Amino acid sequence: MLHHKDFRTFWLSHTATQFGTQVALLGLPLVASLTLAASPLQMGILGALEYAPFLLIGLFAGVWADRARRRPLLIVSNMGRALLLALIPLIAFLGILRMEWIYAIAFLTGVCTVFFDIAYQSYLPTLVSREQLVGTNSLLESSRSAAQMAGPGLSGVLIQMLSAPVTMLVTSLSFFLSALSLCFIKTEEPTPSRPDRARSLWQDIREGLQLSFSEPLLFGVIRCSAIFNFSWNMMFSVYVLYAISELHISSGWLGFVYGGMGVGFFLGAVLVHKAIQTFGMGPVVVGSAAIASCGGPFAPLALGTGSAAVFLLMMGQFFFGLGMSMWSISTLSLRQTIVPAHLQGRVNATVRFAAWGAYPLGSLAGGVIGDHFGMQIALFAGAAGLMIAVLTLLFTPFLKSKEKTMKELHRG
């Protein structure tokens, strides 16, 4: 697909976005924990605010993505993230950096992320044919995995060299370059269909909800994702603070730990296409969720300090990355194939609303549990939730079908 000029440009933009995201993934919590000495509850609130926009505006953003051209939404969203993250070193330089600023920037960056992610998932089918979706999604996921291998390590090194706030400039620059790259795509988007004047915003939202929850495959993905993401963020809300304060891991080694997720993501992106051809879409969806859940117990079992703790954390991140890479590619390709083009934005928004909307709830739960009962208890609770998420897939049609293509699976 790299011979396709516009897809190549889109891929480069996506790669820049992923590197920025991975640097920020570690950088923003470290600004709070290292620079501002945040408590477990404050870390939970920070994680909740990052993802709260998916609950608050996710469904409306999906309607907007269906009613408007998607490339301008992508450009404006990334420019917004670039400007917001550039404020952190400026505020730190002025000596007025407080948790309230971090909360506000995290929330507004999350608003931009909502529009970007929904428009991005809905935009790809305008560049490539449906038969090419698994291949192109695998290539995009490979970029994500490369960013996850290098980004956290780069973030850890930069934080040790420059400080956590200054490192946010690197993230800001990557989002700016991504937005700039998107300006050079030449493929014309189809003109969005004009909504019927008699149709309200809520009617459009309801149409997306009805398809998402009436289609058994889509509903199975949504239910599993919501429980999984709630549980994962219950863990992640205290993960960085636990590693630094309880296991005494430096920011540099913590970046190395997150690199394990990148290795897993890369391996998953390489294997998923062959796995679907060999085992079929359904078993791959269920198996990928099971693999990802295996990463949960490693963190709470990483007792003590030193290289053993680093190794256990890295292995947990590896299994999570491996499973989630295969899950993301297979389920996204499924949605892009079986959902009509005019409903792509709304269905993707519904999935994001339910799945990513669970993130802030999980963050708050993890912060409260960590504050009252200890961070290790929050990690164990989250790991148990990951297992429950996988069990829900046993009540879906995924394991009942052995067809190897998404279209065949949908027909079955």
C-alpha positions as CSV (number, residue, x, y, z in Angstrom):
1,M,0.0,0.0,0.0
2,L,3.0,2.4,0.3
3,H,2.8,3.0,-3.5
4,H,-0.5,4.8,-2.8
5,K,0.8,8.4,-2.3
6,D,-2.1,9.7,-0.3
7,F,-2.1,6.6,2.0
8,R,1.6,7.0,2.4
9,T,1.1,10.6,3.5
10,F,-1.7,9.5,5.9
11,W,0.6,6.8,7.3
12,L,3.4,9.3,7.9
13,S,0.9,11.6,9.7
14,H,-0.3,8.7,11.7
15,T,3.2,7.7,12.7
16,A,4.0,11.2,13.9
17,T,0.7,11.2,15.9
18,Q,1.6,7.9,17.5
19,F,5.1,9.0,18.6
20,G,3.6,12.1,20.2
21,T,0.9,10.1,21.9
22,Q,3.4,7.6,23.4
23,V,5.7,10.4,24.7
24,A,2.7,12.1,26.3
25,L,1.3,8.8,27.7
26,L,4.3,8.6,30.0
27,G,5.2,12.3,30.1
28,L,1.9,13.7,31.4
29,P,1.6,11.4,34.4
30,L,5.3,12.0,35.2
31,V,4.7,15.8,35.1
32,A,2.1,15.2,37.8
33,S,4.0,12.7,39.9
34,L,7.5,14.0,39.7
35,T,7.0,17.8,39.3
36,L,3.9,18.2,41.4
37,A,4.1,15.2,43.7
38,A,0.5,14.1,42.9
39,S,-1.4,11.6,45.2
40,P,-3.0,8.4,43.9
41,L,-6.4,10.1,44.0
42,Q,-5.0,13.1,42.0
43,M,-3.5,10.6,39.5
44,G,-6.9,9.0,39.2
45,I,-8.6,12.3,38.5
46,L,-6.0,13.1,35.9
47,G,-6.7,9.9,34.1
48,A,-10.4,10.4,34.3
49,L,-10.2,13.9,32.8
50,E,-8.2,12.7,29.9
51,Y,-11.0,10.3,28.8
52,A,-14.1,12.1,30.1
53,P,-14.7,13.8,26.8
54,F,-15.5,10.4,25.2
55,L,-18.4,10.2,27.6
56,L,-19.5,13.8,27.4
57,I,-19.2,14.5,23.6
58,G,-18.3,11.2,22.0
59,L,-21.7,10.6,20.4
60,F,-22.1,14.1,19.2
61,A,-18.6,14.0,17.6
62,G,-19.7,10.9,15.7
63,V,-22.6,12.7,14.1
64,W,-20.3,15.7,13.3
65,A,-17.8,13.3,11.7
66,D,-20.6,11.9,9.5
67,R,-22.0,15.4,8.5
68,A,-18.6,17.0,7.8
69,R,-15.5,16.3,5.8
70,R,-13.2,14.3,8.0
71,R,-9.7,15.5,7.0
72,P,-10.2,19.1,8.2
73,L,-11.4,17.6,11.6
74,L,-8.1,15.6,11.7
75,I,-6.0,18.7,11.0
76,V,-7.8,20.9,13.5
77,S,-7.7,18.3,16.2
78,N,-4.0,17.7,16.0
79,M,-3.2,21.4,15.9
80,G,-5.3,21.8,19.0
81,R,-3.3,19.1,20.8
82,A,0.0,20.7,19.7
83,L,-1.0,24.1,21.1
84,L,-2.4,22.7,24.4
85,L,0.7,20.5,25.2
86,A,3.0,23.4,24.3
87,L,1.4,25.3,27.2
88,I,2.9,23.0,29.8
89,P,6.6,24.1,29.5
90,L,5.5,27.7,29.2
91,I,3.4,27.6,32.4
92,A,6.3,25.7,34.1
93,F,8.7,28.4,33.0
94,L,6.4,31.1,34.4
95,G,6.4,29.2,37.8
96,I,2.7,28.8,38.0
97,L,2.4,25.1,37.1
98,R,-0.3,23.5,39.3
99,M,-2.4,20.3,39.1
100,E,-5.4,22.5,38.1
101,W,-3.5,23.4,34.9
102,I,-2.6,19.8,34.2
103,Y,-6.3,18.8,34.7
104,A,-7.5,21.5,32.3
105,I,-4.9,20.7,29.6
106,A,-5.6,16.9,29.9
107,F,-9.4,17.5,29.5
108,L,-9.1,19.8,26.5
109,T,-6.5,17.5,24.9
110,G,-9.0,14.7,25.4
111,V,-11.7,16.7,23.5
112,C,-9.3,17.0,20.5
113,T,-8.5,13.3,20.8
114,V,-12.3,12.4,20.6
115,F,-12.7,14.2,17.3
116,F,-9.4,13.0,15.9
117,D,-9.9,9.3,16.7
118,I,-13.5,9.1,15.4
119,A,-12.7,11.0,12.2
120,Y,-9.5,9.0,11.7
121,Q,-11.3,5.6,11.9
122,S,-14.0,6.8,9.5
123,Y,-11.6,8.5,7.1
124,L,-9.4,5.5,6.1
125,P,-12.1,3.7,4.0
126,T,-12.2,6.8,1.8
127,L,-8.5,6.2,0.9
128,V,-8.4,2.4,0.3
129,S,-10.8,-0.3,-0.7
130,R,-12.5,-2.5,1.9
131,E,-10.4,-5.5,0.7
132,Q,-7.3,-3.5,1.7
133,L,-8.5,-2.6,5.2
134,V,-6.8,-5.4,7.2
135,G,-3.5,-4.8,5.4
136,T,-3.6,-1.0,5.8
137,N,-4.8,-1.3,9.4
138,S,-1.9,-3.7,10.1
139,L,0.6,-1.2,8.6
140,L,-0.9,1.6,10.7
141,E,-0.7,-0.6,13.8
142,S,3.0,-1.4,13.0
143,S,3.7,2.3,13.2
144,R,1.8,2.5,16.5
145,S,3.9,-0.4,17.8
146,A,7.1,1.2,16.7
147,A,6.1,4.3,18.5
148,Q,5.3,2.3,21.6
149,M,8.7,0.6,21.5
150,A,10.7,3.9,21.0
151,G,8.3,6.5,22.4
152,P,8.3,5.7,26.1
153,G,12.1,5.1,26.2
154,L,12.6,8.4,24.4
155,S,10.2,10.1,26.9
156,G,12.1,8.6,29.9
157,V,15.4,9.8,28.6
158,L,14.2,13.3,27.7
159,I,12.5,13.7,31.1
160,Q,15.8,12.8,32.8
161,M,17.7,15.2,30.6
162,L,15.3,18.1,30.2
163,S,12.6,17.6,32.8
164,A,9.0,16.4,32.4
165,P,7.4,19.7,31.4
166,V,10.0,20.5,28.7
167,T,9.5,17.0,27.2
168,M,6.0,18.0,26.3
169,L,7.4,20.2,23.6
170,V,8.5,17.0,21.7
171,T,4.9,15.8,21.9
172,S,3.6,19.2,20.7
173,L,5.9,19.2,17.7
174,S,4.9,15.7,16.6
175,F,1.2,16.6,16.6
176,F,2.0,19.8,14.6
177,L,4.0,17.7,12.0
178,S,1.1,15.3,11.8
179,A,-1.4,18.1,11.1
180,L,0.9,19.5,8.5
181,S,1.3,16.2,6.7
182,L,-2.5,15.8,6.4
183,C,-2.7,19.1,4.4
184,F,-0.9,17.4,1.5
185,I,-3.5,14.6,0.9
186,K,-5.1,15.0,-2.5
187,T,-7.9,12.4,-2.5
188,E,-11.3,14.1,-2.6
189,E,-13.6,13.0,0.1
190,P,-17.2,12.2,-0.9
191,T,-19.5,15.1,-0.2
192,P,-21.2,14.3,3.2
193,S,-24.9,13.7,2.8
194,R,-27.0,16.6,4.0
195,P,-29.1,15.6,7.0
196,D,-32.8,15.7,6.6
197,R,-34.1,18.9,8.1
198,A,-36.7,16.9,9.9
199,R,-34.0,14.7,11.5
200,S,-32.6,15.9,14.8
201,L,-29.2,15.4,16.2
202,W,-30.6,12.8,18.6
203,Q,-32.2,10.9,15.8
204,D,-28.8,10.5,14.1
205,I,-27.3,9.4,17.4
206,R,-30.1,6.9,17.9
207,E,-29.5,5.4,14.5
208,G,-25.8,4.7,15.3
209,L,-26.8,3.3,18.7
210,Q,-29.4,1.0,17.2
211,L,-27.0,-0.6,14.7
212,S,-24.2,-0.9,17.3
213,F,-26.3,-2.6,19.9
214,S,-28.5,-4.8,17.6
215,E,-25.6,-6.3,15.6
216,P,-24.3,-9.2,17.8
217,L,-20.7,-8.9,16.7
218,L,-20.5,-5.1,17.3
219,F,-22.3,-5.4,20.7
220,G,-19.9,-8.2,21.8
221,V,-16.9,-6.0,20.9
222,I,-18.5,-3.0,22.8
223,R,-19.3,-4.9,25.9
224,C,-15.9,-6.6,26.1
225,S,-14.1,-3.3,25.4
226,A,-16.0,-1.4,28.0
227,I,-15.2,-3.9,30.8
228,F,-11.6,-4.3,29.7
229,N,-10.9,-0.6,29.4
230,F,-12.5,0.1,32.8
231,S,-10.3,-2.5,34.4
232,W,-7.2,-1.5,32.5
233,N,-7.5,2.2,33.5
234,M,-8.2,1.1,37.1
235,M,-4.7,-0.2,36.9
236,F,-3.1,2.5,34.8
237,S,-4.4,5.3,37.0
238,V,-1.9,4.2,39.8
239,Y,0.6,2.3,37.6
240,V,3.2,5.1,37.2
241,L,3.0,6.2,40.8
242,Y,3.2,2.6,42.0
243,A,6.3,2.0,39.8
244,I,8.0,5.2,41.0
245,S,7.1,5.2,44.7
246,E,6.7,1.5,45.6
247,L,9.1,-0.2,43.2
248,H,11.5,2.8,43.0
249,I,11.9,2.6,39.2
250,S,13.4,5.6,37.5
251,S,11.7,7.4,34.6
252,G,14.3,6.0,32.2
253,W,13.6,2.4,33.3
254,L,9.9,3.1,33.2
255,G,10.3,4.1,29.6
256,F,12.0,0.7,29.0
257,V,9.0,-1.0,30.6
258,Y,6.6,0.7,28.3
259,G,8.8,-0.4,25.4
260,G,7.7,-4.0,26.1
261,M,4.2,-2.9,25.1
262,G,5.6,-1.7,21.8
263,V,7.3,-5.0,21.1
264,G,4.1,-6.7,21.7
265,F,2.1,-4.3,19.5
266,F,4.6,-4.8,16.7
267,L,4.5,-8.6,16.9
268,G,0.7,-8.6,17.0
269,A,0.5,-6.3,13.9
270,V,2.8,-8.8,12.1
271,L,0.9,-11.9,13.1
272,V,-2.7,-10.8,12.9
273,H,-3.3,-11.1,9.2
274,K,-1.9,-14.6,9.0
275,A,-3.8,-15.6,12.2
276,I,-7.1,-14.5,10.7
277,Q,-6.4,-16.5,7.5
278,T,-5.5,-19.6,9.6
279,F,-8.0,-19.5,12.4
280,G,-10.8,-17.2,11.3
281,M,-11.8,-13.8,12.6
282,G,-13.9,-15.0,15.5
283,P,-11.2,-17.1,17.3
284,V,-8.6,-14.3,16.7
285,V,-10.9,-11.7,18.4
286,V,-11.4,-13.9,21.4
287,G,-7.8,-15.1,21.6
288,S,-6.4,-11.6,21.3
289,A,-8.5,-10.4,24.3
290,A,-7.3,-13.4,26.3
291,I,-3.7,-12.7,25.5
292,A,-4.1,-9.1,26.5
293,S,-5.7,-10.0,29.8
294,C,-2.6,-12.1,30.7
295,G,-0.7,-8.9,31.1
296,G,-2.8,-7.9,34.1
297,P,-1.3,-9.9,37.0
298,F,2.3,-9.0,36.4
299,A,2.2,-5.5,37.9
300,P,0.7,-6.4,41.3
301,L,3.0,-9.4,41.5
302,A,6.1,-7.2,40.9
303,L,7.2,-7.1,44.5
304,G,10.5,-5.7,45.6
305,T,12.7,-3.5,43.5
306,G,15.4,-3.8,40.9
307,S,15.7,-5.7,37.6
308,A,13.2,-8.4,38.6
309,A,10.4,-5.8,39.1
310,V,11.4,-4.1,35.8
311,F,11.2,-7.5,34.0
312,L,7.8,-8.4,35.4
313,L,6.3,-5.0,34.5
314,M,7.8,-5.2,31.0
315,M,6.3,-8.7,30.5
316,G,2.9,-7.5,31.5
317,Q,3.2,-4.7,29.0
318,F,4.3,-7.1,26.3
319,F,1.3,-9.4,26.7
320,F,-1.1,-6.4,26.8
321,G,0.5,-4.9,23.7
322,L,0.4,-8.3,21.8
323,G,-3.2,-8.9,22.5
324,M,-4.5,-5.4,22.0
325,S,-2.7,-5.0,18.7
326,M,-4.4,-8.0,17.3
327,W,-7.7,-7.0,18.9
328,S,-7.5,-3.4,17.5
329,I,-6.7,-4.5,14.0
330,S,-9.3,-7.3,13.8
331,T,-12.2,-5.4,15.4
332,L,-11.6,-2.1,13.6
333,S,-11.4,-3.9,10.3
334,L,-14.6,-5.7,11.2
335,R,-16.4,-2.4,11.8
336,Q,-15.0,-0.7,8.7
337,T,-16.3,-3.7,6.6
338,I,-19.8,-4.4,7.9
339,V,-20.9,-0.8,8.8
340,P,-22.4,1.3,5.9
341,A,-20.2,4.3,5.0
342,H,-22.8,6.9,6.0
343,L,-22.9,5.4,9.5
344,Q,-19.2,4.9,10.1
345,G,-18.7,8.0,12.2
346,R,-21.7,7.3,14.4
347,V,-20.9,3.7,15.0
348,N,-17.2,4.4,15.6
349,A,-18.4,7.1,18.1
350,T,-20.7,4.7,19.8
351,V,-17.8,2.2,20.2
352,R,-15.6,5.0,21.5
353,F,-18.3,6.3,23.8
354,A,-18.9,2.9,25.5
355,A,-15.4,1.6,25.4
356,W,-13.3,4.7,26.0
357,G,-16.0,6.2,28.1
358,A,-15.2,3.5,30.6
359,Y,-11.6,4.9,31.0
360,P,-12.5,7.8,33.3
361,L,-14.7,5.6,35.5
362,G,-11.9,3.1,35.8
363,S,-9.4,5.9,36.6
364,L,-11.6,7.2,39.4
365,A,-12.2,3.8,40.8
366,G,-8.4,3.0,40.7
367,G,-7.6,6.3,42.3
368,V,-10.1,5.8,45.1
369,I,-9.1,2.2,45.8
370,G,-5.4,3.1,45.6
371,D,-5.9,6.0,48.1
372,H,-8.0,4.0,50.6
373,F,-6.7,0.4,50.3
374,G,-3.4,0.7,48.6
375,M,-2.2,0.8,45.0
376,Q,-1.4,-3.0,44.9
377,I,-5.1,-3.8,45.7
378,A,-6.2,-1.5,42.8
379,L,-3.8,-3.4,40.5
380,F,-5.2,-6.8,41.5
381,A,-8.8,-5.5,41.1
382,G,-8.1,-4.3,37.6
383,A,-6.4,-7.6,36.7
384,A,-9.5,-9.5,37.8
385,G,-11.7,-7.2,35.7
386,L,-9.6,-8.0,32.6
387,M,-10.4,-11.7,33.0
388,I,-14.1,-10.9,33.3
389,A,-14.0,-9.0,30.0
390,V,-12.7,-12.0,28.1
391,L,-15.4,-14.2,29.6
392,T,-18.1,-12.0,28.0
393,L,-16.9,-13.0,24.6
394,L,-18.0,-16.6,25.2
395,F,-21.6,-15.3,24.9
396,T,-21.1,-13.9,21.4
397,P,-21.2,-15.5,17.9
398,F,-17.4,-15.1,17.5
399,L,-16.5,-18.6,18.5
400,K,-19.4,-20.1,16.6
401,S,-17.9,-19.2,13.2
402,K,-14.8,-20.5,11.5
403,E,-15.1,-18.2,8.4
404,K,-11.9,-16.5,7.5
405,T,-13.2,-13.2,6.2
406,M,-15.1,-10.5,7.9
407,K,-17.9,-10.6,5.3
408,E,-18.4,-14.3,5.8
409,L,-18.4,-13.9,9.5
410,H,-21.0,-11.2,9.3
411,R,-23.2,-13.2,7.1
412,G,-23.0,-16.1,9.6
